[in-house]
Amino acid sequence: MELTRSLTLAPLPAKLTAACCRRRRGLPFGALFSPRRFSSGLEEAMHIRALRPRQEWVGDWVRSNDTFVRSLPILVGGASLLAALLNRTVSGIAAVADASSSQSRADILTLSLSVTDILAGLVWLSIRPKSISPVVPRGVECKRVGTGVSSSALRELLWTWDSLTTATCCKSLVVVYGGNCVLQIGVAAGSAEDGNAVTVDEQKFMQGYLYRNASESKKRECLLLLGKNIFYFQKLHCDFLAEAYLANLALYPGRSELPFLPANTQALILQPIGDKGIAIVGGDTIRGFTNVDQAWIAMFADKLDATLSKS
């Protein structure tokens, strides 16, 4: 009994404890220790090569040889069909007189699989995914800053714009806060009268369906599924449902509420900024904003809310 207690309560070695903590936190091996000095340049090169991300060479090869991969079932099915017919010819078994033999049943199965491969290859060749490419927004360059915007808030807004244009497909950005348009930048729709950028009508936009839907989505109810039970939380804010993402703007009739954006805007994100504003982010690619981009824009909105509320 004493021996068991001593074994159980014995403290773990320092190295083992550090390794357990490292594995629990998800850190790579050796993260809590000083880097090992390499004895030769070859070992250092092998270590650097091991740290590089693995290239998906199979996926790259398939994408670069799309037509050949789609035709591969036809080639395999045709070769199998010819091989089955050749085997039947040289085997010396009559086609009808001995149709109940095991060789005949195997040939029928082979022919069925070969025809299935050929049909699958024909389907692959006839159905191809539509390539989606960015478009050039039709409009004029615009940079309008609302009155009463402090210099610190302006720097924050311009930094947000530079970040979005660098990392995403964003081409237009409109920020409405406190009932006023504090920033309109990027490509805007051109006016038919003088060719200048169309001014944002804040009151008309805030009365539209898109703004009301995006604002109400900030307080949308959540459903939490746990096993077979459904728990309903009515007054729970869901930040991951805050934005309204229109992946293909051409399919939504509500685009008529956005006359200040280019007519060929492909994707749109309506991101609420706290309870007082909203950010309108227009992109040049259908489904161009990924989940990471949406989460990133939501974080920008929180940061802008903290800045604009002080200005």
C-alpha positions in Angstrom: 0.0 0.0 0.0 2.8 2.4 0.9 4.7 1.4 -2.3 1.6 2.2 -4.4 1.0 5.5 -2.7 4.6 6.5 -3.2 4.5 5.6 -6.9 1.2 7.5 -7.3 2.2 10.7 -5.5 5.7 10.8 -6.8 6.3 14.1 -8.6 6.9 13.9 -12.4 10.3 14.8 -13.8 10.6 18.4 -14.9 11.3 17.4 -18.6 8.2 15.1 -18.7 6.0 17.8 -17.1 7.2 20.4 -19.6 6.5 18.0 -22.5 3.0 17.2 -21.2 2.2 20.9 -21.0 3.6 21.5 -24.4 1.5 18.7 -25.9 -1.6 19.9 -24.1 -1.3 23.5 -25.4 -0.7 22.2 -28.9 2.8 23.6 -29.2 5.3 21.9 -31.5 8.0 19.7 -30.1 10.9 21.8 -28.8 8.9 25.0 -28.4 9.8 25.2 -24.7 13.4 24.5 -25.1 16.2 26.5 -26.7 16.9 25.7 -30.4 19.4 23.0 -31.0 22.7 24.1 -32.7 23.1 22.3 -35.9 26.4 20.5 -36.4 26.4 20.9 -40.1 24.7 22.9 -42.9 23.1 19.7 -44.2 21.2 19.2 -41.0 20.1 22.8 -40.9 18.8 22.5 -44.5 16.9 19.4 -43.7 15.3 21.1 -40.7 14.2 24.1 -42.7 12.8 21.8 -45.4 10.8 20.0 -42.8 9.3 23.2 -41.5 8.0 24.2 -45.0 4.3 23.5 -45.6 3.7 20.4 -47.7 2.7 21.1 -51.3 -0.5 19.5 -52.5 1.2 18.1 -55.6 -1.7 15.7 -56.4 -4.2 18.5 -56.4 -1.9 20.8 -58.4 -1.4 18.0 -61.0 -5.1 17.3 -61.3 -5.9 21.0 -61.8 -3.2 21.4 -64.4 -4.3 18.3 -66.3 -8.1 18.7 -65.9 -9.0 17.4 -69.4 -6.8 14.3 -69.2 -8.2 13.4 -65.7 -11.8 13.8 -67.0 -11.0 11.6 -70.0 -9.3 9.0 -67.8 -12.5 6.9 -67.1 -13.1 6.7 -70.8 -9.6 5.4 -71.5 -9.7 2.9 -68.6 -13.2 1.7 -69.6 -12.3 1.4 -73.3 -9.1 -0.6 -72.5 -11.0 -2.9 -70.2 -13.7 -3.5 -72.8 -11.1 -4.3 -75.5 -9.3 -6.6 -73.1 -12.5 -8.5 -72.2 -13.4 -9.0 -75.9 -9.9 -10.1 -76.7 -9.9 -12.5 -73.8 -13.2 -14.0 -74.9 -11.9 -14.4 -78.5 -8.7 -16.2 -77.6 -10.2 -18.3 -74.8 -12.0 -20.6 -77.3 -15.3 -20.6 -75.3 -18.4 -20.3 -77.5 -20.4 -17.1 -76.9 -23.8 -18.8 -76.8 -23.2 -22.5 -76.4 -21.5 -22.1 -73.0 -23.1 -18.9 -71.8 -23.7 -20.3 -68.3 -20.0 -20.8 -67.6 -18.0 -18.9 -65.0 -16.0 -17.3 -67.8 -19.2 -15.9 -69.3 -20.4 -14.5 -66.1 -17.0 -12.8 -65.5 -17.1 -11.3 -69.0 -20.5 -9.9 -68.4 -19.4 -8.3 -65.2 -16.3 -6.9 -66.9 -18.3 -5.5 -69.8 -20.8 -3.8 -67.3 -18.0 -2.2 -65.4 -16.3 -1.0 -68.6 -19.5 0.6 -69.9 -20.0 2.3 -66.5 -16.5 3.8 -66.6 -17.1 5.1 -70.2 -20.4 6.7 -69.2 -18.8 8.2 -66.1 -16.1 9.7 -68.3 -18.6 11.2 -70.7 -20.5 12.8 -67.8 -17.2 14.2 -66.4 -16.4 15.8 -69.8 -19.9 17.2 -70.3 -20.2 18.8 -66.8 -17.5 21.3 -66.1 -17.5 23.9 -63.2 -18.0 27.4 -64.3 -14.9 29.5 -63.9 -15.4 32.6 -61.8 -13.1 35.5 -62.5 -13.0 39.0 -61.1 -14.6 41.8 -63.0 -13.6 45.4 -63.5 -16.1 47.6 -61.6 -17.9 50.1 -63.8 -17.8 53.4 -62.1 -15.6 56.3 -60.9 -13.0 56.5 -58.2 -14.3 58.2 -55.1 -13.0 59.3 -51.7 -15.4 61.2 -49.6 -15.1 61.8 -45.9 -18.0 63.0 -43.8 -17.9 66.1 -41.8 -17.0 65.9 -38.1 -14.7 62.9 -38.5 -11.6 63.3 -36.3 -8.1 62.7 -37.7 -7.6 59.5 -35.6 -10.9 58.1 -36.9 -9.9 59.0 -40.4 -6.6 57.2 -40.1 -8.5 54.2 -38.7 -10.9 54.2 -41.6 -8.2 54.5 -44.2 -6.2 51.7 -42.6 -9.3 49.5 -42.8 -9.7 50.4 -46.4 -6.1 49.6 -47.3 -6.3 46.3 -45.4 -9.5 45.2 -47.1 -8.2 46.0 -50.6 -5.0 44.3 -50.0 -6.3 41.0 -48.5 -9.8 40.6 -50.0 -11.7 41.3 -53.2 -13.1 44.5 -51.8 -13.4 47.4 -54.3 -15.9 49.6 -52.7 -16.4 50.6 -49.0 -19.2 52.8 -47.5 -19.3 53.4 -43.8 -22.5 54.9 -42.3 -22.4 55.7 -38.6 -24.8 57.7 -36.5 -27.0 58.4 -39.5 -24.2 60.0 -41.5 -21.9 58.7 -44.2 -18.5 59.0 -42.6 -16.6 57.4 -45.5 -17.2 56.5 -49.2 -14.1 55.2 -50.9 -13.2 53.0 -53.8 -15.2 52.6 -57.0 -18.6 54.2 -56.9 -21.4 54.4 -59.4 -21.2 57.4 -61.8 -24.0 59.9 -62.0 -25.7 60.2 -65.4 -25.8 64.0 -65.1 -22.3 65.1 -64.4 -20.4 61.8 -64.3 -19.3 62.2 -60.6 -19.8 59.6 -58.0 -23.3 59.1 -56.7 -23.8 60.5 -53.2 -25.0 58.1 -50.5 -28.5 58.9 -49.3 -28.2 57.8 -45.7 -31.9 58.2 -44.8 -33.2 56.4 -47.8 -30.7 53.5 -47.3 -31.5 53.2 -43.6 -35.2 52.8 -44.4 -34.6 50.0 -46.9 -34.9 46.3 -46.3 -31.1 45.5 -46.5 -30.2 47.8 -43.7 -33.1 46.7 -41.4 -32.3 43.0 -42.1 -28.6 43.5 -41.4 -29.3 45.4 -38.2 -31.8 42.9 -36.9 -29.4 40.0 -37.6 -27.2 41.4 -34.8 -29.9 40.2 -32.4 -30.9 37.0 -34.1 -31.9 34.1 -32.0 -29.5 31.1 -31.7 -30.3 27.4 -31.7 -27.9 25.3 -29.7 -28.1 21.6 -30.6 -26.9 19.2 -27.9 -27.6 15.6 -28.7 -31.3 15.2 -29.3 -32.3 18.2 -27.3 -32.7 21.8 -28.7 -32.2 24.7 -26.3 -33.6 28.0 -27.5 -31.9 31.2 -26.4 -34.0 34.2 -27.3 -31.8 37.1 -26.2 -28.4 35.9 -27.1 -26.2 37.9 -29.5 -24.5 35.9 -32.2 -21.5 37.7 -33.6 -20.9 35.0 -36.2 -24.4 35.8 -37.7 -24.0 39.5 -37.5 -23.1 40.2 -41.2 -25.4 39.8 -44.2 -23.4 38.2 -47.0 -24.8 38.4 -50.5 -22.5 36.1 -52.4 -24.0 36.8 -55.8 -25.5 40.3 -55.7 -27.1 39.9 -59.2 -29.6 37.3 -57.7 -31.0 39.7 -55.1 -33.6 42.3 -56.0 -32.5 44.4 -53.0 -29.5 45.7 -55.0 -31.7 48.6 -56.1 -31.3 50.0 -52.6 -27.6 50.5 -53.3 -27.5 53.0 -56.2 -24.1 54.4 -55.0 -22.3 51.1 -55.8 -21.1 50.1 -59.2 -23.8 48.3 -61.3 -21.6 45.2 -61.7 -20.8 44.7 -58.1 -20.5 40.9 -57.7 -20.6 40.3 -53.9 -21.7 42.4 -50.9 -21.2 42.3 -47.2 -23.4 44.4 -44.9 -21.5 44.4 -41.6 -23.2 46.2 -38.6 -20.8 48.5 -36.6 -22.2 48.3 -33.1 -25.7 49.6 -32.8 -25.2 52.9 -34.6 -23.7 52.1 -38.0 -23.0 49.7 -40.8 -20.2 49.0 -43.3 -21.0 48.2 -46.9 -18.3 46.2 -48.5 -18.5 45.5 -52.2 -16.4 43.0 -54.1 -15.5 42.3 -57.7 -15.8 38.4 -57.5 -18.8 36.2 -57.0 -18.5 34.3 -53.7 -15.1 36.2 -53.3 -15.3 36.7 -49.6 -14.4 33.6 -47.6 -15.3 32.7 -44.1 -12.0 34.1 -42.9 -12.7 37.4 -44.7 -16.1 37.7 -43.1 -14.7 37.1 -39.6 -12.0 39.6 -40.3 -14.5 42.2 -41.4 -16.5 41.6 -38.2 -13.4 42.3 -36.2 -12.8 45.5 -38.2 -16.3 46.6 -37.4 -15.8 46.2 -33.7 -12.6 48.2 -33.9 -14.3 51.0 -35.9 -17.2 51.1 -33.4 -14.7 51.7 -30.6 -13.0 54.4 -32.6 -16.0 56.2 -34.1 -17.9 56.2 -30.8 -15.1 58.4 -29.3 -14.9 60.9 -32.2 
